[in-house]
């Protein structure tokens, strides 16, 4: 049930007996040399298509952009400042709240959006609402630990293969991931993490100063398959449908 396809009387009728709305948010950013910039938006959009087949929850239009500060140096990345992203999302929430929404399910495709969603959740709890944040890639890890992956690695590559294999440039996957370490004893291990004597320390840097291509493990993208992607996407969509049915039962104070 897509908000953009409904008339205002239909929406008015919906909110007379329903208080839930599903919104997805992603990003346009580098995911390695082999993956489309829209990975974090393409995956939630695909999940929405599957969810719509099994759920009667109102689906608002996807927010395609996100906060991508550490990846902003890569050509094509569109970085939205966190404060601006919050204000934009808040305006959407305010409008939906005015019309009757009290339970917001935020389907998120991008880690950089998490702080903004958490801020919205706490603000709207004060207004008598609940905001559920569903980070699809983390949900997939819980559904099957074998699917666990990093930015632009096997997990996300499999998801895009499961949507449209032509969107993955396999010729650009390359070999072993090369990290740019700060020193012999300060080894880069992730987006912000550096290991020193077995302890992880956060030193935020542009990803261009961390890896040679923009993907960050631990899973190598060459492990991805279409079958993995299709199974993972279907399982994630089915879980979200079941979650929303349970979320409907929650009584708000």
N, C-alpha and C positions, 0 to 999 in steps of 0.2 A: 504494500500500500504506500505509494509514493506521494509525498506532500506536493511535489511539483505537478503531479497529474490530476490533483483533486480540485474541486470547486470549493469556495469558502463555506457554502452550506454543508458540504460533505465533511469538511474539517470540523465545523461547529458540532455536527452530530457525533463525530468520533470522540471529541473531548467531553461530551456529555456523559459518556460511559467508560472512557479510557483516559489514563493520565500519563501514559508512557510514550516516549519518542526515541527513536534510534537515529544517531548521527554518526557518520564516519569522518575521520580526519586523517590526512596523510602528509605527504611532502613531495617536493620536486627537488631531488638532490642526487649527487653521485652515489652509485652503488658498485664501484669498481668499473673497470673498462668494459666489462661484458654485459652489464645490466642496464635497463632503461632508467632514465631519471625519475620516471613516475612510479617506480616499484612500490613505494609506500602508499600510493593512492590507488594503483591498479589492483592491488591485493584486497584491500577493504571493499572496493567497488565490486569485485568478483564475489566476495563473500556475501555482500548485500543481495546480489542476484539470487544466490542460493537460499538465503534467509527468507526472501520475499515469497518464495514458493511454499514455505511451510509456516509462516507467521503472519498474523494480522496486525502487528505493531506498526505504527506510523513511521515511515522512513523519511527523514529530512535529507535535502541535497548534501552531497559530500563537500567537505572543506578540503580543497586539494593541496593547500600550502601549509608549511609548518616552520618551526624554528630550527634552523640548520646552520648555526654559527660556525661550527668546526669544519663544515664542508663547503663553506661559501666560496672558497677560492676555485673550486672546480667549475669549468664552463657549463652553463645551463642551470646550475643550482639556484633556486630562488629562496632566499632566507628572509623570514618574517621575524622581526624583533619580538621577543617574548611578551613585552608589554602591549604591543600592537595586536599580537595574536590573541592575548587575553581579552582586550577590549572588543575585538571583532567577535570572538566566541560569546562573550558576555551579552552583546547586543542580540545575537541569535537566541540565546537562552532567555533573555528578558522577553522577547516577542513570544516565544513558545510558552513561557510561564504565564504571560498575560492571557493566553488563549486556553490554558488549562493543563499544561504539562507540569508534572510534579516528579516524575521518575525519568531521568535522562540516562540512556545507555550510550556511552561514547565508545565507538569502535575505532581504536587507534592503530595506525600503521607505522608510527615513527616515534622512536624513543625521545627525541628532542621535544615532543609535545607533552610529555608526562607532567612536568612541573605546572604547565598552564592548566591542564585538566584537574590536577590536584587542587589548585587554587580555586577553580570554579566549583569543585565539589564541596569544599569547605564553605565557600560563600553562599552556595545555594542550600546547603543544609540549614543554615540560619533562616532561610525563607520557607522551611518545611519540606524541602525536597531531598531526594537522594540521587547521586550521580554515580553510576557504575562505569568504571574504566576497564575496557577489555582490550588489552594489548595482545593482538592476535598471535605474535611470534612467541610470547611468553606462555600464552595459553597452550600453544601447540607443544611446547616443551613438556608441560605438565600432562598433556594427553598422551604423549609418547616421547620419553626421554631421548630416543634415537633421532628425533627431529631437531634436537637442540642445535642452534647455530648462531653465528655472528653476523655482523653487517656486511651484506653482499656475498655471504658465504653459501654453503650448500642449501641451508633451509630456505632462504629467500630466493635463491636461484631455482630450486625445485618448485616453489610456488609460482614463479613466472613461467616456467616450463609447463606447469599444469594449466596455466591460463592460455598461453600462446607461445609455443616454442620459437617462433620467428623473432620474438622480442629479445632473445638471448643470443649474443654474438659469441659463440663458443670459441672462435678463433682468438678471442681476446682474453680468455680465462687465464692462460699463462701457467707458470710453475709455482714453486714454493713462495709463500708470502714473505716479503722482505720488510722488516721493521727498520726504521731509522732510530737507533739507540742514542741516548744522550751521552753515554760513556760506556766503557767496558763493564762497569759495575752498575749502571743505571739502565736496565733493559726495558724498552717499551713492550707492553703486553696487551694494550687495548687503546680505546679512544682517549682515555685520560690517565691510564694506569702505567706506572713504571715500577719495576720490582728492584728492591735493594735489600740484599741479605735475607731473602725469603719473605719480605714484607712488601705489600702493595701500597704505593704512594700515588696520589693523584697529582698530575702536572698537566693541566689542560693545554692543548696545542692544536693548531690547525692540522687536520688529517693529512694535508700535503706534506707536513713535517714528520709524519708518523709512519706512513706506508708508501710503497712505490706505485700503488694503483688506485687506492681508495676503498678496497674491501679489507675487512678486519676479521680474522678467524673467530673461533678455532677451526671451524669446519671449512674445508676447501670446496669451492664451487664446482669442481670437477666430479664431486660425489653425487651431484643432483641428478634426478631422473624425473621424467614426466609422471610416472606412476606414483612416486613419492609425493609430488606436488598435488596431484589430483586427490589422493587419499587424505593428505593433510588438510587441504582446503575443505573437503566435504566434512571431515570430522570436526573441524573448527566451526563451520557453519551450523552443523547439527547441534553442537554444544551451545552455541549462542542462542539458538531457538529454545532449547531446554532451559537455559539460564533465564531468559526473559519470561518464560511461563512461570517459573518459580518467583522471579522478582515481582511479578504482578500481584502475588499473594501478600507481599509485605504491607503492613498497615502503617501509614504515616501518622505521626503524632500531631 
